[in-house]
Amino acid sequence: MKKILYSVFALAMATFTLTSCEDVPMPYDDPNSSEGGSGGGGTVVVEPTGQGTVDDPYNVAAAINIVSALEGTTDASVKTDPIYVKGIITSISQVETSQYGNANYYISDDVNGTNKIYIFQSYYLGNKKFTSTDQIKEGDEVVVYGPFYNYQGNTPETVGKGSSYIYSLNGQTAGSDTPTDGLLNQDFSTSLGNFTSHSTSGSLTWYNDYKTAMITGYKDYDGDGMKENKAAVTYLVSPSVDLSTVKEAYVAINHAINYEKGDINANNSIVISKDYNGDVSKATWEQLNYDTDGLGSSWTFKDKTVAIPASYIGSKVVIALRHTCTDAASSTWEVASLAVKEGQPETGESGGSTGDTSTPNGDFETWVNNAPNNWTTSSTAGNATLSQSTDAHGGNYSVKVGGTSSANKRLGYKEIELKAGEYTMKFYVKAATSNGGSVRPGYVPVTDGKVGSYVYGNYVNDITNSEWIEVIHTFTLTADGTYSVVIMNSKKPGADVLIDDFTLTSGSTVIIK
């Protein structure tokens, strides 16, 4: 009878294995039994140590205590906040490189693997996918960062599907906290880098999506098919930034904020601390207010800068993005990049203005808070990332219009009232790089803040970075109304272009110069 039962059990296990379609197999043996691992020696008692921070990671013993105290479950939402855990790799179950790029292995406080915790479906150094099976080996010392949960009440492990990654491998990090351009320079297009998510209230976390660091409190949380708001205060905290050798510094951020119904700076805050020790609730934070022009109600990404106060110069600091939302309202905040750079913001302290803001600014000589004055639309007409360039057709500056091969991007003048009649646009264009460029002039009617159908002229193709090209486009409006004149940066090739010396005229009347 035992043989029959064993055969039935073996068949069932084989069937389960063949029909499973998860990322990788999942061996759920007891990680803290005396069997398994690479050693097999006697029991070694290790005292729990650490704070779970990047500077003081938990050892495995401490992590096991914390995770084992959680409810035993298969629900990965019942988890710790992301924590740092240090240990030695004692055995490797699998390193998958063909599709998912994650690995399964055990870490312990000692080479015998007496106490061990399971690192499940975790990414490689720098939150990158594994590309080779020999990138880790038994005996490697790692610091793993991510959330953990108590699987079935007997297996403390990381949440799967790339929710964790190796922060350091044998003392080496990915190096994103040692940038070549500035004191800190983090691009969020593929990961959160060495930034970490922490909350003082609620259960929201920052995550990587749409090639940004992103957070929102407006989702379908109860599974009824309808989105609802959820209250939370959540921080995205940078690695330490050393300001001891600089006299001035500032924060530069490229981001978009939508659906904000309250105070943009209060609910989507850039904050700084010089006493942060891993616990955001105990740190002293100062809010750095940035210019909010163009933010709060669109997906248009804006470059903003803000000076770091003198009281922080000479210290080691951390910068954090603090998102606050309530059960009544929440914004969605997407951050493409964040940097800390030496000196003052390029447009003056705290991102101030240059030039005469009363001018129409067709020559792009007037910049306010890192944006060309009057070239920010309240609608979605202007959706390109804009930056100042000293490569000018006339004067000191032109505007660089960011491009991408995935979508057309537009430089748009602020919405203005125009009468029916004939108009002429004239401007100069040049490619910002050797990749060349293509633009298309046009306009769009705007009604109650919403754009209508875009009306374009001919494409101007084969734009080079060696000379400025004059573009003239004449069009006719058939009705009085609110309009935005635009220049489309075509997604083919989707490269950055420079625009300068723009004019809009109607007969002898100059509207923009």
Buried (B, 14 or more C-beta within 10 A) or exposed (E): EEEEEEEEEEEEEEEEEEEEEEBBEBEEEEBBEEEBBBBEEEEBEBEBBBBBBBEEBBBBBBBBEBBBEBEBBEEBEEBBBBBBBBBBBBBBBBBBBEEBBBBBBBBBBBBBBBBBBBBBBBBBBBBBBBEEEEBBEBEBEBBBBBBBBBBEEBBBBBBBBBBBBBBBBEEEBBEBBEBEEBBBBBBBEEBBBBBBBBBBEBEBBBBBEEEBBBBBBBEEBEEEEEBEBBBBBBBBBBBBBBBEEBEBBBBBBBBBBBBBEBEBBEBBBBBBBBEBEBEBEEBEBBEBBBBBBBBBBBEBBBBBBBBBEEEBBBBEBBBBBBBBBBEEBBBBBBBBBBBBBEEBBBBBEBBBBBBEEEBBBBBBBBBBBBBBBBBBBBBBBBBBBBBBBEEBBEEEBBBBBBBBEEEBBBBBBBBBEBEEEEBBBBBBBBBBEEBBBBBBBBBBBBEEEEBBEBBBBEEBEEBBBEEBBEBEBEBEBEEEBBBBBBBBBBBEBBBBBBBBBBBBBBEEEEBBE
